[in-house]
Amino acid sequence: MEEVEGAEGTSCAATPPSTRPPTPEGPCCLSPAAPAPAAGSGHGAAGARRNPSSPRGEISTTLKIRSLGREAAANELISERLNHWKAAMRERGEELRTAVEEWQAKRSGTPGTPRLSAASAITTGFLDGTHPIVDAYELKVRLEHMLQRLRALQDAAATARPTQLLPHLWVAGAVEANSLHLLRQLGITHLLNATEDLLLPEPSAGFQCLRCPLRDVEDEDIERFFEEARRFIDAAAAASGSALVHCHEGKSRSVTLVLAYMMQTQDWSLRRALEMVAAQRPGISPNAGFMGRLGALEERLRGSQTVRVKRTKPEPRTCPQCGVVAGVSQQSLLVHMRTKHGAAAAAHEAR
């Protein structure tokens, strides 16, 4: 474990020990009285506020540790790192216990042991390479450094967590969908992959999987998968499990499928479904073509539309063979290629 600098830029281990020796029950029991600040230093009040042995400081640290324990139960990466730090702290605790016992023996003048001089007591630290007598303040600093590192892992994990929309329905991007350990912790049993290229888990992983090969482009006919996706999600609920629908970012393809599911099964308008999903997962953005398909579904289900979709101007389609702009739809491009580039058109359609 690395040496730690104190709040004021000096080595924490250079802090003089208390005149009352600490007890040998372990590192967490080391609570010597902190030395009084030098007159005029201006740090007395701040030192009192940072006193780790105060009830408020102890409660704050305990709550932080409990919070990390709960996060570790749900995230394998945090759990492994927390166990590593626990082992490191236990090891250092044993070293400190041995050092305290040696210090007490020297201070009390045990027969056969040289009595500890006042000068030696004042200069204990990391200077001679032996085990130091570390006071409660240094232990607090070490613990805070550990908590800061674990908190960074906690924040990183929180950004890669699926979003729950219904008791049996989740939506996510590729990163969250790849955290199979976390998915099991959340009770997810069915995975719907709304991409052409992202890999499905191995069968040995134990998930029921369905692929809906979709591209995130406006002229993609996503509507053809609405019914298949609904049956798959309902099957997860019937099996007392839950389904995760994901694409690359969890913003367009996957969101469109879950919006269609909500309108079909919850009797919700498109506006209500959009507001609910956006509140749970900010940043969703189904493309204009997908929104048009959802609007058409809503009109069939409810007889009217609650969301007006402003279609963007379609991008022109350029022939990959001759570079000529063939139109704005895939069909117009195919017609051009069949007319001008016979064999190449067949190969293009096959792709």
TORFITI-663957 format. One record per residue (C-alpha): x, y, z; residue in three letters. Coordinates in steps of 0.05 Angstrom, whole numbers, plus 32768, in hexadecimal, padded with zeros to 4 digits. Layout:
<rs>
XYZALA
...
</rs>
This chain:
<rs>
800080008000MET
801D80437FECGLU
80338079801CGLU
800080AF8025VAL
800C80FA802AGLU
7FE58120805FGLY
7FB381588050ALA
7FE8818D805DGLU
801D816E802FGLY
8045814B8066THR
804C81008072SER
801380E8809ECYS
804280B680BEALA
806C80EF80D9ALA
803481038108THR
804C80FA8150PRO
802980C28174PRO
7FFF80CF81B2SER
801C80CB81F6THR
7FE780968204ARG
7FF8805781DDPRO
7FC4803A81AFPRO
7FA57FF781BFTHR
7FB97FB98197PRO
7F737FA48180GLU
7F817FB68136GLY
7F887FF28109PRO
7F42800A8112CYS
7F4C800F815DCYS
7F88803E8157LEU
7F6C80808171SER
7FA380A98193PRO
7F9380F081A2ALA
7FA9811E8169ALA
7FE08150817CPRO
7FC881978186ALA
7FD581C4814APRO
800C81F7814FALA
7FF7823C8165ALA
7FE38268812AGLY
7FE1822E80FASER
7F98823A80EBGLY
7F8A81F080E3HIS
7F6B81E08126GLY
7F2381E68111ALA
7F2E81C180D0ALA
7F53818A80F6GLY
7F1881838125ALA
7EE8817E80EBARG
7F13814780CCARG
7F1B8120810CASN
7F0E80D780F7PRO
7EFE80C1813ESER
7EC380F18144SER
7E7E80D08143PRO
7E6B80F58103ARG
7EAB80DF80DFGLY
7EA2809780F5GLU
7E59809580DEILE
7E6A80B5809ASER
7EA18082808DTHR
7E75804880A2THR
7E3D805E8073LEU
7E6E8064803ALYS
7E88801D8046ILE
7E418001804BARG
7E2F80248009SER
7E6B80057FE7LEU
7E587FC18004GLY
7E137FC67FE3ARG
7E327FDB7FA0GLU
7E647FA17FA5ALA
7E2B7F707FACALA
7E0F7F867F69ALA
7E507F917F42ASN
7E887F5D7F3CGLU
7EBE7F907F2BLEU
7EB07FBA7F69ILE
7EAC7F7A7F93SER
7EF07F627F7CGLU
7F107FA67F89ARG
7EF07FAC7FCELEU
7F087F677FE2ASN
7F4E7F7A7FCBHIS
7F4E7FB77FF8TRP
7F317F918033LYS
7F697F5F802EALA
7F9C7F978029ALA
7F7F7FBA8066MET
7F7F7F79808EARG
7FC87F6D807CGLU
7FDB7FB48091ARG
7FB37FAB80D1GLY
7FDC7F6F80E5GLU
801C7F9780D8GLU
80027FD08102LEU
7FEE7FA2813BARG
80347F85813DTHR
80527FCB813BALA
80257FE38174VAL
80387FA7819FGLU
80827FB58194GLU
80787FFF81A3TRP
80527FEF81E4GLN
80887FBE81F9ALA
80BF7FF181EELYS
809780288211ARG
80887FFE824ESER
80D07FE68254GLY
80C37F9C824ETHR
80FF7F748267PRO
81307F68822FGLY
81127F9F8204THR
81337FE481FFPRO
8106801B821AARG
80EB804981E3LEU
810A808E81E9SER
80E180CD81E2ALA
810780E181A3ALA
80FA809D8184SER
80AF80A28195ALA
80A980E58173ILE
80CC80D18132THR
80A680918122THR
8092808F80D9GLY
80A780748096PHE
80EE808D809FLEU
8112804D80B3ASP
80EB801A808AGLY
80CD7FF780C7THR
80827FF080D6HIS
8069803580EAPRO
803880468122ILE
7FFF806380F9VAL
7FCD808E811DASP
7F828092810FALA
7F8A80CE80E1TYR
7FB880A880B2GLU
7F89806D80B1LEU
7F50809C80A0LYS
7F7880B98065VAL
7F888073804BARG
7F3F805E8050LEU
7F28809D802CGLU
7F58808E7FF3HIS
7F3C80487FEEMET
7EF580627FEELEU
7F0680957FB7GLN
7F20805E7F8AARG
7EE580317F97LEU
7EB5806B7F8CARG
7ED380767F47ALA
7EC5802D7F37LEU
7E7F80357F53GLN
7E7280727F26ASP
7E8C804D7EE9ALA
7E5F80127EF8ALA
7E23803F7F01ALA
7E2C805C7EBBTHR
7E2880167E9EALA
7DE87FFC7EBDARG
7DA97FE77E98PRO
7D6A80117EA0THR
7D2D7FEF7EBCGLN
7CEB80067E9CLEU
7CBB7FD17EB4LEU
7CC37F997EE8PRO
7CD57F697EAFHIS
7CF37F997E7CLEU
7D377FBB7E77TRP
7D5A7FE37E41VAL
7DA57FED7E38ALA
7DE07FF97E0BGLY
7E177FC97DF7ALA
7E437FD67E34VAL
7E0C7FC67E66GLU
7DF47F8A7E3EALA
7E3B7F6D7E40ASN
7E3C7F6D7E8DSER
7E1F7F277E94LEU
7E2E7F227EDEHIS
7E077F627EEBLEU
7DCD7F4A7EBFLEU
7DC77F0B7EE9ARG
7DC87F357F28GLN
7D8D7F5D7F0CLEU
7D657F1E7EFCGLY
7D697F287EB0ILE
7D5E7EE67E8BTHR
7D4E7EFB7E43HIS
7D797F277E15LEU
7D5E7F487DD6LEU
7D977F607DAAASN
7D7E7F967D7AALA
7DBE7F9A7D50THR
7DDC7F767D15GLU
7E227F707D30ASP
7E257F6C7D7CLEU
7E337F257D93LEU
7E027EFC7DBBLEU
7E197EDC7DFDPRO
7E317E947DF9GLU
7DFA7E607E06PRO
7E1F7E4B7E45SER
7E117E907E62ALA
7DC97E7A7E6EGLY
7DA27EB37E4DPHE
7D697EAD7E1BGLN
7D7C7ED77DDFCYS
7D5A7EF67DA3LEU
7D7A7F1F7D6DARG
7D537F547D46CYS
7D877F697D11PRO
7D797FB47D0BLEU
7DA07FEF7CF0ARG
7D9880347D0FASP
7D8180557CCFVAL
7D3F80787CC0GLU
7D2880497C89ASP
7D33800A7CB3GLU
7CF17FE37CBAASP
7CF47FDA7D05ILE
7CA97FCE7D08GLU
7CB27F877CEEARG
7CD17F757D32PHE
7C9D7F947D5FPHE
7C737F557D68GLU
7CAF7F267D6EGLU
7CCE7F537DA3ALA
7C8C7F567DC9ARG
7C867F0A7DCBARG
7CCE7F037DE3PHE
7CC67F357E1CILE
7C847F157E31ASP
7CA67ED17E32ALA
7CD97EED7E63ALA
7CA27F067E91ALA
7C7C7EC47E8CALA
7CBB7E9F7EA2ALA
7CC17ECD7EE0SER
7CFE7EEE7EC1GLY
7D0B7F307E9ESER
7D237F467E5AALA
7D5A7F777E46LEU
7D547F997E02VAL
7D957FB87DEAHIS
7DB87FD67DAECYS
7DFA7FFB7DAAHIS
7DE980387DD5GLU
7DA480297DF0GLY
7D8780677DD0LYS
7D6480567D8ESER
7D58800F7D77ARG
7D4F7FEF7DBCSER
7D26802A7DD4VAL
7CF880267D98THR
7CEA7FDC7DA6LEU
7CD97FE97DEFVAL
7CAD80247DDELEU
7C867FF87DAEALA
7C807FC37DE4TYR
7C657FF57E17MET
7C30800E7DE6MET
7C1C7FC77DD5GLN
7C197FAA7E1CTHR
7C0E7FE57E4CGLN
7BDA800B7E22ASP
7C0680497E24TRP
7C0880807DF2SER
7C4A808D7DCFLEU
7C5180CF7DF4ARG
7C4980AE7E38ARG
7C7980767E27ALA
7CAD80A87E0DLEU
7CA880D37E4CGLU
7CAF80967E79MET
7CEC807A7E55VAL
7D0E80BE7E4FALA
7D0580C97E9AALA
7D2680877EAAGLN
7D5C808B7E73ARG
7D6C80D27E5EPRO
7D8A80DB7E19GLY
7D5F80AA7DF2ILE
7D5780BD7DA8SER
7D32808E7D79PRO
7D3F80A67D32ASN
7D0880C87D0AALA
7CF980897CE2GLY
7CEF80607D21PHE
7CC380967D3FMET
7C9880947D01GLY
7C8F80497D09ARG
7C7C80527D52LEU
7C4A80887D3EGLY
7C2A80597D0CALA
7C2680237D41LEU
7C0480537D71GLU
7BD180677D3DGLU
7BBF801E7D31ARG
7BB980107D7BLEU
7B9780507D93ARG
7B7B80727D54GLY
7BA780B17D5ASER
7BEE80C87D65GLN
7C0780EF7DA1THR
7C4C81007D87VAL
7C5B81267D47ARG
7C98810D7D24VAL
7CC0813D7CF9LYS
7CE581137CC7ARG
7D2A81297CB4THR
7D3E81317C6CLYS
7D5680ED7C53PRO
7D9E80E67C3EGLU
7DA880DA7BF3PRO
7DBD80937BDFARG
7DFC80907BB6THR
7E0B80557B89CYS
7E4A80317BA3PRO
7E5C801E7B5BGLN
7E59805F7B34CYS
7E4F80947B6BGLY
7E0E80AE7B4DVAL
7DD880C67B7DVAL
7DA080937B71ALA
7D6B80B07B9FGLY
7D5A80B47BE8VAL
7D41806D7BF6SER
7D6080297BF6GLN
7D2F80127BC2GLN
7D43804A7B91SER
7D8C80367B9ALEU
7D7C7FED7B8ALEU
7D5580017B4BVAL
7D90802A7B33HIS
7DC17FF17B3FMET
7D957FBE7B1CARG
7D907FEC7AE0THR
7DD980027ADCLYS
7E027FCC7AFEHIS
7DDC7F897AF8GLY
7E0C7F587B1BALA
7E227F8B7B50ALA
7DD97F967B62ALA
7DD07F4D7B73ALA
7E0E7F4E7BA0ALA
7DF57F8E7BC2HIS
7DB17F707BD0GLU
7DD27F327BEDALA
7DF67F5D7C20ARG
</rs>
